[in-house]
């Protein structure tokens, strides 16, 4: 069994690009019109102002500031000057790959994955607008989301009411089912990759980003994803399908209900071994107030053997909504 974790996102300095006085004035105006920094934006961990190393343009997008760090690398706030639309731009360094054959393979994977995820059109999936390469940076421009990731409600005392949790996870499952029917597996479902917008709309982010981020260093049987939320088949390095996302979403459901993930350990190897071999805790031992149907749903989503897990995410969603209806009855 393979216990190697996903390679760390790289953090090399970006090339400096000089800006003219007119461009600087335009950037200041754009920055003033940009969405408020008090909000959490699409898949960023921190928000910072622009630095001298921030590129001026990426493709047709004017780069306004650095938003933070995502799974691939640095994330920027950008603007499409043609249609005056703000976007989140995620970047990946390409200039540190010295093997030309490997570089071409990575570029092919990068654009292939961006193309497949870019075809997804669903109200609960963050839209990808564009992908390209500029000055040794691969970049993906996507919908800019103002909202809060679910990780904000994954710990005591900030847990959501049961009915909200069930509805949000059911909505995310619907989005995943749509993606799976298009042949796209997320591979990195976790609370940080599911946003709740200021209008209370669920948005699943970063489809395929885990695969793109690790493509430059992927080896045979390399695991991809965030360890706490990995499925047993991801850990073993097997080919994954939509049922892997279902397991990860089951981990998210468990965490949103209890304030802790179902599998914990002192080190990575022990954590992955626990996910692969140990049963998850009975949820009623942590939340005795939850109805038995919730326990049944969690148990099925977290089955280690694929035949015992939900076959499709829409089955998962239907049972969550049935539970929600029974609570309202």
C-alpha positions in Angstrom: 0.0 0.0 0.0 1.2 3.4 -0.9 1.4 6.0 2.0 3.0 8.9 0.2 1.0 12.1 0.4 0.2 14.7 -2.3 3.3 16.8 -3.1 3.3 20.2 -1.5 2.2 23.2 -3.6 5.3 25.0 -4.8 6.1 28.5 -3.8 8.8 30.0 -6.1 9.0 33.7 -6.7 7.1 35.0 -9.8 8.8 37.1 -12.5 8.5 40.9 -12.2 6.8 42.7 -15.0 7.1 46.5 -15.3 3.9 48.5 -15.5 3.4 51.9 -17.1 1.8 54.9 -15.4 -1.5 54.4 -17.3 -1.6 50.8 -16.3 -1.0 51.6 -12.7 -3.9 54.0 -12.7 -6.1 51.4 -14.2 -5.1 48.8 -11.7 -5.8 51.3 -8.8 -9.3 51.9 -10.2 -9.9 48.2 -10.8 -8.7 47.4 -7.2 -11.1 50.0 -5.9 -14.0 48.3 -7.7 -13.0 44.8 -6.8 -15.0 42.7 -4.4 -14.4 43.4 -0.7 -11.4 41.7 0.8 -13.4 41.0 4.0 -14.9 38.1 2.1 -13.4 34.7 1.5 -12.7 34.3 -2.2 -12.5 31.2 -4.4 -10.2 28.6 -2.8 -7.8 31.0 -1.1 -6.3 30.7 2.4 -5.2 34.3 2.9 -5.7 37.6 1.2 -2.8 39.9 0.6 -2.1 43.0 -1.4 -0.1 42.9 -4.6 3.7 42.6 -4.4 6.5 43.6 -6.8 6.6 40.0 -8.1 2.9 40.0 -9.0 2.6 39.7 -12.8 0.8 42.5 -14.6 -1.1 40.4 -17.1 -1.9 36.7 -17.5 -3.3 36.2 -21.0 -6.0 38.7 -21.4 -6.5 39.2 -17.7 -5.2 42.1 -15.8 -3.8 40.9 -12.5 -4.9 43.2 -9.6 -3.5 41.6 -6.5 -2.4 38.3 -4.9 -5.3 36.6 -3.1 -3.4 33.8 -1.4 -2.4 30.2 -2.0 -4.4 27.4 -3.6 -3.7 23.8 -4.3 -1.7 24.6 -7.5 0.2 27.6 -6.3 -0.5 31.3 -6.0 -4.0 32.7 -6.6 -4.6 36.2 -8.0 -7.6 38.5 -8.3 -7.8 39.4 -12.0 -10.1 41.3 -14.3 -11.1 40.6 -17.9 -11.0 44.1 -19.4 -13.1 43.1 -22.4 -16.2 42.3 -20.4 -15.3 43.9 -17.1 -15.5 40.7 -15.1 -13.5 39.9 -12.0 -12.0 36.4 -11.9 -9.9 34.2 -9.6 -6.7 33.1 -11.4 -4.8 30.1 -10.1 -1.3 29.6 -11.3 1.2 26.7 -11.6 4.9 27.2 -12.2 6.2 25.4 -15.3 9.8 26.7 -15.5 11.3 24.5 -12.9 10.8 21.3 -14.9 14.1 20.7 -16.7 13.1 17.6 -18.6 11.5 18.8 -21.9 9.5 15.5 -22.4 8.2 15.7 -18.9 7.3 19.4 -19.4 5.3 18.6 -22.5 3.5 15.8 -20.7 2.6 18.1 -17.8 1.3 20.8 -20.1 -0.8 18.3 -21.9 -2.3 17.1 -18.6 -2.8 20.6 -17.4 -4.8 21.7 -20.4 -6.6 18.4 -20.7 -7.8 18.6 -17.1 -8.7 22.3 -17.5 -10.7 21.5 -20.6 -12.6 18.6 -19.0 -13.5 20.7 -15.9 -14.2 23.7 -18.1 -17.0 21.8 -19.7 -18.9 21.5 -16.5 -21.9 23.9 -16.3 -23.8 23.5 -13.1 -25.2 26.2 -10.7 -23.4 24.5 -7.7 -20.0 24.2 -9.4 -17.5 27.0 -9.8 -17.2 27.9 -13.5 -13.8 27.7 -15.2 -13.6 30.4 -17.9 -10.1 30.0 -19.4 -6.7 28.3 -19.2 -3.4 29.3 -20.7 0.3 29.8 -20.3 2.2 33.0 -19.8 5.9 33.5 -19.0 6.3 30.0 -17.7 3.1 30.1 -15.7 0.2 27.9 -16.4 -3.0 29.6 -15.2 -6.7 28.9 -14.9 -9.2 31.7 -14.7 -12.4 30.9 -12.9 -15.5 32.3 -11.3 -14.7 34.6 -8.3 -16.8 33.5 -5.3 -17.7 35.7 -2.4 -18.5 33.5 0.5 -17.2 31.2 3.2 -15.8 27.7 3.0 -17.6 25.0 5.0 -14.4 24.5 7.1 -15.7 27.6 9.1 -18.5 25.4 10.4 -16.6 22.2 10.9 -15.6 22.7 14.5 -17.4 23.4 17.8 -19.0 25.7 18.7 -19.7 26.8 15.1 -21.6 23.7 13.9 -24.6 24.3 11.7 -28.1 23.0 12.5 -28.8 19.5 11.3 -31.2 20.5 8.5 -28.7 23.0 7.0 -26.0 20.4 7.0 -28.2 17.8 5.3 -29.3 20.2 2.6 -25.8 21.6 1.9 -24.3 18.1 1.6 -27.2 16.9 -0.6 -26.6 19.9 -2.9 -22.9 19.2 -3.1 -23.8 15.5 -3.9 -26.0 16.7 -6.7 -23.2 18.7 -8.2 -20.8 15.8 -7.8 -23.2 13.5 -9.5 -23.5 15.9 -12.5 -19.7 16.0 -12.8 -19.4 12.2 -12.5 -21.8 11.8 -15.3 -19.6 14.0 -17.4 -16.6 11.8 -16.6 -15.0 14.2 -14.1 -13.9 13.1 -10.6 -13.1 15.8 -8.1 -10.4 13.8 -6.1 -10.1 16.4 -3.3 -13.5 17.0 -1.7 -13.1 18.6 1.7 -14.8 21.5 3.6 -12.3 24.0 2.2 -13.4 23.2 -1.3 -17.1 23.7 -0.7 -18.2 27.3 -0.4 -21.4 28.8 0.8 -21.9 32.2 -0.9 -23.3 35.3 0.8 -26.6 34.3 -1.0 -26.4 30.9 0.7 -25.7 29.1 -2.6 -23.5 26.0 -2.4 -20.4 26.1 -4.7 -18.1 23.1 -5.2 -14.6 24.3 -6.2 -11.4 23.0 -7.7 -12.5 20.0 -9.8 -9.4 18.3 -11.0 -7.1 20.8 -9.3 -5.5 18.0 -7.1 -4.6 16.1 -10.3 -3.2 19.2 -12.0 -1.2 20.3 -8.9 0.5 16.9 -8.5 1.0 16.3 -12.3 4.5 17.8 -12.2 5.6 15.3 -9.6 3.2 12.4 -10.0 4.8 8.9 -10.0 3.2 5.5 -10.3 0.6 4.9 -7.5 1.1 8.5 -6.2 -1.9 9.4 -4.0 -3.7 12.6 -4.8 -6.0 14.5 -2.4 -6.0 15.8 1.2 -5.1 12.9 3.5 -7.9 13.3 6.1 -10.6 13.1 3.3 -9.0 10.4 1.1 -10.9 7.3 0.2 -9.3 3.9 0.8 -8.9 3.4 -2.9 -7.0 6.7 -3.2 -4.7 5.6 -0.4 -3.9 2.3 -2.2 -3.1 4.2 -5.4 -5.9 2.6 -7.3 -7.8 4.2 -10.2 -10.7 6.2 -8.6 -14.2 7.0 -9.8 -17.1 8.9 -8.4 -17.5 6.6 -5.5 -14.2 8.0 -4.1 -15.8 11.5 -4.0 -18.8 10.0 -2.2 -16.5 8.7 0.5 -14.8 12.1 0.9 -18.2 13.8 1.0 -19.2 11.3 3.7 -16.1 12.4 5.7 -17.2 16.1 5.3 -20.8 15.2 6.5 -19.4 13.4 9.6 -17.2 16.4 10.3 -20.0 19.0 9.9 -22.2 17.0 12.2 -19.7 16.3 15.0 -16.9 18.9 14.7 -14.2 16.3 14.1 -13.2 14.1 11.2 -14.0 10.3 11.5 -10.3 9.3 11.2 -7.5 10.9 13.2 -4.0 9.8 14.1 -0.6 11.2 15.3 1.1 10.9 11.9 0.3 10.5 8.2 1.1 6.8 8.0 -1.2 6.0 10.9 -3.9 8.2 9.5 -3.9 6.5 6.1 -3.8 3.1 7.7 -6.8 4.0 9.9 -8.8 5.2 6.9 -8.0 2.0 5.0 -8.6 -0.5 7.8 -10.3 0.9 10.9 -14.0 1.5 11.2 -15.2 5.0 11.7 -16.7 5.9 15.1 -20.5 5.4 15.4 -21.8 9.0 15.0 -24.4 8.6 17.8 -21.5 8.2 20.3 -20.6 11.8 19.4 -24.0 13.2 18.7 -26.6 11.1 20.5 -29.3 13.6 19.5 -29.1 12.6 15.8 -31.8 10.3 14.4 -30.8 6.7 13.4 -31.3 7.5 9.7 -28.4 9.9 9.8 -26.2 7.1 11.2 -27.3 4.8 8.4 -26.5 7.4 5.7 -23.0 8.2 7.2 -22.3 4.5 7.5 -23.1 3.8 3.9 -21.1 6.7 2.6 -18.0 5.7 4.6 -18.0 2.0 3.5 -14.5 0.9 2.7 -15.6 -1.6 0.1 -16.9 -0.1 -3.0 -19.9 -2.5 -3.5 -21.2 -1.4 -0.1 -21.0 2.3 -0.7 -23.5 4.5 -2.6 -23.1 3.7 -6.3 -23.9 7.3 -7.3 -23.8 10.6 -5.6 -27.5 11.2 -6.5 -28.4 8.2 -4.3 -26.5 9.9 -1.5 -28.4 13.1 -2.1 -31.8 11.4 -2.3 -31.3 9.8 1.1 -30.1 13.0 2.7 -33.3 14.8 1.4 -35.5 11.9 2.5 -33.9 12.3 6.0 -34.6 16.0 5.8 -38.2 15.4 5.0 -38.7 12.9 7.8 -37.3 15.5 10.3 -39.8 18.1 9.0 -42.8 15.7 9.2 
